[in-house]
Amino acid sequence: MSAGTLPSPCIDVCIFERANGWCTGCGRTKPECSKWRTMPRREQQALLATLRKRLRALSDQTSRSVS
């Protein structure tokens, strides 16, 4: 990790949803995963905020399908 980058949000789950392409572990898409290390810190921070929303949406989806 270079001085300007944040730690990866990856939690080694790496299962990508077919419907939206989001990883069920970290919420990123495959292109976002591969670009993470070269992404400017500001973009990483913006993506992290988006990932929280995506993971919440995935969690809500799972809750609805289990109910």
N, C-alpha and C positions, 0 to 999 in steps of 0.2 A: 504494500500500500504506500503510495507516495504521500508526501506531506500535505498535499491539497485534497486528497480524496478521503471519503468517509469509509468506515468498515462496511463490507457488503451485508445487505439484509438477508442473505441466503441462510437458510436453516437446514440445508441438505435434504429437503423433501423432494423437490423438483418433479412434481406431477402437474402437468399443464392441462387446464380445462379446455375441452374442444370448443365450447361455445364462444369464449372470449380470449383464449390464449394465455390466461393468467396462471402463474404457478400457485398452487394451493398452499405452498409454504411461505413464500415471501411476497407474492402478488405481482411480481414482474413478468413481462413477456420474455420470450427467448432473445429477441434483439436487445431489450433493455439489460438483460443479464450479460450478454457479450460486450455491451458498450460501457458497463459500469466503471471499469478501471480507467477508461480514458475520458469519461464524462467529467466536465467541470464540476467542482464542489457545489456551486449554486444549482446546477441541474440535478445533482444527486439529492440535494435537500428538497427540491420541488418534487422529485419523484417519490421520495420517502413520504411526503404528505399525501400524495396520490395513493401510495401503496396502503396506507392505513384505511382509506376509503374502500379500496378494492377488497382488502381482506375482510372488512366489515360486510361488504356485499356478498362475498363468498360464504361467510359465516351465516348470514341471513338466508341465503339460498339453501345451505345445508340444513338449517333448522326447519325451513318450510318443507323440504323433501322428506325429512324424518317424521314430521308431525302427521 
